[in-house]
């Protein structure tokens, strides 16, 4: 089931009941061998962010679009949270980064865009 959001245990039990699953269910959080990945944000006045924005403006001739992703996975998260290093993720804007159904929006020089899944 693809809902675009994470479901809590109670919601999953209700969903299973709603679709008529006749089984004993035990829903629990996956036990991780490492600590949970925490969300992080890099301040826009950080010197690396400022330099990145300047360089992007020089190369592309326009301002970079800043977004904040909901994903907390990947190496970038480890660097940003546990190592405390300013970490920028640069690429197409998308959804469900790194998990099905990952999608991205690719802008074309003509000004149009297309969505890729």
C-alpha positions in Angstrom: 0.0 0.0 0.0 1.4 3.4 -1.0 0.1 6.2 1.1 2.9 8.8 0.9 3.1 8.8 4.7 4.2 6.4 7.4 1.6 4.5 9.3 1.7 4.0 13.0 1.0 0.6 14.6 -2.6 1.5 15.5 -3.3 2.6 12.0 -1.9 -0.6 10.6 -4.1 -2.8 12.9 -7.2 -0.8 11.8 -6.2 -1.1 8.1 -5.7 -4.9 8.5 -9.1 -5.2 10.1 -10.7 -3.1 7.4 -9.4 -5.3 4.6 -10.4 -8.4 6.4 -7.0 -10.0 7.3 -7.7 -13.1 9.3 -4.4 -13.6 11.1 -2.7 -12.8 14.3 -0.7 -9.7 13.7 2.2 -8.4 15.7 3.4 -4.9 14.5 6.5 -3.5 16.1 9.2 -1.1 15.1 12.3 -2.7 13.5 15.1 -3.1 16.0 18.0 -1.3 14.6 21.6 -2.2 15.2 22.5 1.5 15.1 20.8 4.6 16.7 17.7 6.0 15.0 18.5 8.6 12.4 17.4 12.1 13.5 16.3 15.0 11.3 18.7 17.8 10.8 18.7 21.2 9.1 21.6 23.4 8.0 21.1 27.1 8.6 20.9 29.1 5.4 23.5 31.6 6.8 26.0 28.7 7.2 29.2 29.6 5.3 29.0 26.5 3.1 25.3 27.1 2.2 26.2 30.8 1.4 29.1 29.7 -0.8 27.0 27.0 -2.5 24.2 29.6 -3.3 26.8 32.0 -4.6 28.4 29.4 -6.9 25.0 28.2 -8.1 24.0 31.8 -9.0 27.3 32.3 -10.8 27.0 29.1 -12.8 23.3 29.0 -13.5 22.5 32.7 -13.5 19.6 32.2 -11.1 18.9 31.5 -7.4 18.9 27.9 -6.2 15.6 26.6 -4.8 15.9 25.6 -1.2 13.7 22.8 0.0 13.6 20.7 3.2 13.1 16.9 2.7 11.3 14.6 5.0 13.8 11.8 4.5 16.2 11.1 7.3 18.1 8.2 5.8 21.4 7.9 4.0 25.0 8.9 4.5 24.0 12.6 4.4 22.0 12.1 7.6 24.9 10.5 9.4 27.2 13.4 8.5 24.5 16.0 9.4 23.4 14.5 12.7 26.0 12.4 14.4 29.1 14.1 13.0 27.6 17.5 13.1 28.9 18.5 9.7 27.0 20.9 7.4 25.4 18.5 4.8 23.7 19.7 1.6 21.8 17.3 -0.7 21.7 18.7 -4.2 19.7 17.2 -7.0 16.2 17.0 -8.5 13.2 17.6 -6.3 11.3 14.4 -5.6 9.2 12.4 -3.3 9.8 9.3 -1.1 13.6 9.7 -1.6 15.3 6.3 -1.5 12.0 4.3 -0.9 9.3 3.1 -3.3 7.8 5.0 -5.0 10.7 7.4 -5.4 9.9 10.2 -7.8 11.8 13.2 -9.1 11.0 16.3 -11.1 13.5 17.1 -13.9 13.5 20.7 -15.2 14.5 21.3 -18.8 16.3 24.4 -20.1 13.2 25.2 -22.1 11.4 25.9 -18.9 9.2 22.8 -18.9 9.5 20.0 -16.5 8.6 16.3 -16.4 8.0 14.0 -13.5 10.0 10.8 -13.3 9.2 7.8 -11.1 
